[in-house]
Amino acid sequence: MEQPIKTMTEFMAEGKSPEVLFWVGCAGSFDDRAKKITRAFASLLQKAHVEFAILGQEEGCTGDPAKRAGNEFLFQMQAMMNIEVLNAYEIKKIVTACPHCFNTLKNEYPQLGGNYEVMHHTQFLQALLNEGKLKVEGGSYKGKKIVFHDPCYLGRANDEYEAPRVLLSGLEADLVEMKRCRQNGLCCGAGGAQMFKEPEKGNKDINIERTEEALKLNPHVIATGCPFCNTMLTDGVKVKEKGSEIFVKDLAELLNEN
């Protein structure tokens, strides 16, 4: 990391408030693979001279897995604790690299008293590129085949299909699309808290089905914008024994490398 990342507490102690709160999320905090996405995005924010903070120890799970698994009571408890913290700091703007956190904070917190401007990291990065605060070039991905997998909670749930593709076009990569993309995208198999349990009996796991669709296009990279999708597709690539030749990367990582 270029420089240490400050928490909201540290900003408050200085009597200042940051431009934006980076909501790291459970995956971005605890999952070793997703931590790399967190670091890449934080690094991009620093390069763009964005003043941002994290909650650190004060951040709790948004409650998305609990809600999707049907435990509305637990979801509301988790949400209320977070809203208390966010409102105490008078947070206005939140950016997160997880579409699940993004969807929950944006669409489900308002009815519990948490009203914020919430952005997915691809939207925030697109804004930084548009403002000229961030510059990317093709570099190692110029002309390379990249296929983008639409995360359910970014695409169908929040109608954001363009931001990720704009970022990929900035890398001068050859963007190829799967048959099922955008509004017709296929879930990676992790949503609805399925990430945390074994799949029911069937002929094929969803993540294998989705990985096969991507591999048919012979991509150099499978790009994602969600830590859950990243895990599911990485597992799929390993099952197909393509791990050494095809990389699954988050858009923040691709941009940070270039």
Residue, then its C-alpha position, 0 to 999 in steps of 0.5 A: m500500500e502507498q500509505p496507511i488508510k485512515t479510519m472514520t475515528e481518525f478523521m473525526a479526531e482531526g475534526k475532518s470528514p472524508e469525501v467518501l467512506f469505503w465500505v470494505g465488506c466481509a469478503g473484502s475484510f476476511d477472504d484472502r482472495a478478496k483482500k487483494i481486490t480491497r488493496a487494489f481499489a484502495s490503491l486506485l483511490q490513493k493514486a487518484h488523491v481521493e480522500f477516503a476512510i474506512l470504518g475498520q472495527e466498527e464495520g459490521c456485515t450489512g446483513d445481506p446473507a442473513k436476509r437472503a437466507g430468510n432471517e429478516f430479524l437478524f438482518q434488521m439487527q445487523a442493519m440497525m447497528n451499522i446505520e447507528v454508526l454511519n449516522a453518528y459519523e454523518i456519512k453521506k457517500i459510500v463506495t463498496a467493491c461488493p454488489h451485495c453490500f452495494n444493493t443492501l446499503k442502497n436499496e434496503y437501508p433507507q427504510l430503516g433510517g439509513n439514507y446515503e449516496v451509494m456507489h459500486h466501485t466500478q461506477f466510482l472508478q468510471a467517474l474518476l476516469n471521466e474527471g481525469k483523476l485516474k488514467v489507465e492504459g492498455g499495458s499488459y491487457k492491450g488486445k487481450k481477450i477479456v470476458f466480463h461476468d455481470p454480477c446479479y446485484l450490480g446488473r439485474a438488481n440495479d441496472e448497471y451494465e455500462a460502468p464495468r464495460v467502460l473500464l474494460s474499454g479503457l484497458e484497450a482489451d478485446l471485450v468478448e461477451m457470453k451469450r448470457c450477459r447483461q439483462n440475461g446474465l447467469c448467476c455465478g451460483a453464490g447469491g442468496a447466501q448459497m455461497f455458504k452452503e453446499p449445493e443441492k443435488g443436481n446434474k451440474d453446479i451453477n458455477i461450472e455451467r457459468t465457467e464453461e460459458a466463459l471458457k468457450l470464448n478462450p479468454h485471457v481473463i474473466a473479469t468480475g466486479c464481485p468477490f462472490c463471483n470471483t470465488m465461484l468462477t475461480d473455483g470453476v476455472k480450477v475444476k476445469e484445470k485452466g488455473s495456470e492460463i486463465f485468470v479471474k480478476d476484479l476490475a479494480e485489479l485490472l485497472n490498478e495493474n495499468 
